């Protein structure tokens, strides 16, 4: 899907305006006129599950008004590390600070050509103050009393399930 969109949106060279064609040896578009070569762009994103004792921070985003609650996520800005992006996004969206950041996995996400980099973190400090442009609500949910979650197979669901498993193991 990402490649189809790349090929659709790169029919003409951004440098000279001539028609481009797909490379036969790599995922790229080539300009026969000026020899420019274009590769699919990937937008790096972070997604993070935050744990506080036996609870996980879940939020309902303004763009998903279907009742699904999920973990926090956002785009990495130019010049920013993944770790800095986690700290900034969490602070911007929820008003809290995190610590003990741990890489979990990654997942390509087609809209908009993103690579989700997944982390787990522990609550450090602060009270929840949501960014109302991004979130409808955010709350701490005990591991055995969760709201509607993202579907299985998503990196968000994996982060939630991993956090719940850690909380459950610590409670036993």
N, C-alpha and C positions, 0 to 999 in steps of 0.2 A: 504494500500500500504506500509506504513512504517513497519507494523508488518510482512508482507510477506517478505520484504527485510531482516528484522531482523532474521526471522526463516531461510531464505536461507543462510545467512552469518554466522550463528552460529550452524552449523551441528556438529562441533567438539569442544571439550573443549579446551580453550586457556591455561589451566593450565596443564592438563595431556594428552591431545590429543585424548581421547576416544570420542565415539559417544554420542551426546546429544539428549534429547527429550523434547518436550514442556511440561510445567507444566499443570496440569488439573485444577488448582485453580487460576492461575494468569498469566499475560503476562511475561513469563520467560522461559528460557531454562535451563534444569537440566542435570547434569552429573551423571549417575548412578555409575560411578567408584569412583570419588573423592568427590562427593556431592557438587561441585561448582554450583552456581546459577548465571545466567546472565540475566540482564534486558535490555530492549531496551534503548539505549542512545539517549538523545535529545541534540541538539546543540542550545543553546540560541542565538537569533539574535535580533537586534534592527532595527526598520524602523521608519523614522521620516519625518514629513512634517514641513517645515520651512517657516514661513510667515514673510514678510517685507512689512508693509503698506498694499497695495491692491494687493500684488504679492506673488507668491509661488515659491520656488526654485525647479526646476525640472531638471533632468539630463538624458542623454542618456548613458547607460552603454555599455562598449566595448563588452560584451557578448550578447547584444541584439541590433543587427544592423538593426532592423526592423523599426526604426523611433519612437518607443515608448519612451516617456519621463516619468520618474517616480521620486519618492522621494528617498532619500538616505537610505542605509541599510548596515548592516554588522554584522559579528559575534562578540559575547562578548568574550573577552580573559580571560584566567584563572586569578582569583584574582581581576577581574574588576566588578564593579557594572553596572547595566543597564544604569544608568545616566552617568557614566564615559565612557561607550561604545558609547553612543550617542555623547558626546562631542568629543571623539577621532575620531570616524568615520567621523563625519561632518568636522572636521578640516583636517583630512587626505585626504578626497575626494574632498573637496571644498575650503578649506582655510579660512572658516568663523567660527565665534564663535556664539553660541546660548544661549538663556536664557529662563526662564519661561517654563521649560520642564513639560509637562502634559501627564500622561498615558491615552491612549484611549481604547485600546483593545488588544487582542492577537489572533493569528491564527496559527494552526499547518500547517507546510509546508513540504511535503514529501521529497523534495530533497535539502539538504541531511539531513533528519530527524531533521528538525529545528522547533523551536517554535518562531514565529515572535512576538515580543513585540512592539506594535505600540505607538508612541508618537507624540505629536504636540509640536512645539517650536517656539519661536520668534527669529528673527535675532537680534544679539547683535552688532557684529562688524566684520570688515574685508572685503576684496575684494575677489571675486571668483578667485581662482587659482586651476584648476582641477588636479587631479592625473591621468595622461594620461594612466596609466596601468589599471585604473578602469573605467574612463569616457571618452567618445568621446566629450561631451560638458555638460555644466551646465549653466543655466541662470535663471533670475527672469522672471516669466510670470505673466502678469496681469490676474486676475481671469476670465475675459471675453474674453481672447485671448490665449487659451491654445493649445499646440501641441497635437499630438496623445498620448492618455493615456492608461494605463494598463486596462485590461478588467474588467467589473463589477464583483463583488464577491470576488475580491482580497482585501487584507488589504490595499495595496497601493492605490487602487482606492478610498476606503472609506476615507483614510486620505486626499486625494486630494479633494474629494467632500465636506468633512467637512470644509476644509480650504477655499474653494471657497464660501461655504455658509456663513462663518464668514466674509469674505471680502465683499460679496454682502450685507450682513446685515449692515455692517459699512458704506457702500457707500450710503445707502438709507437714 
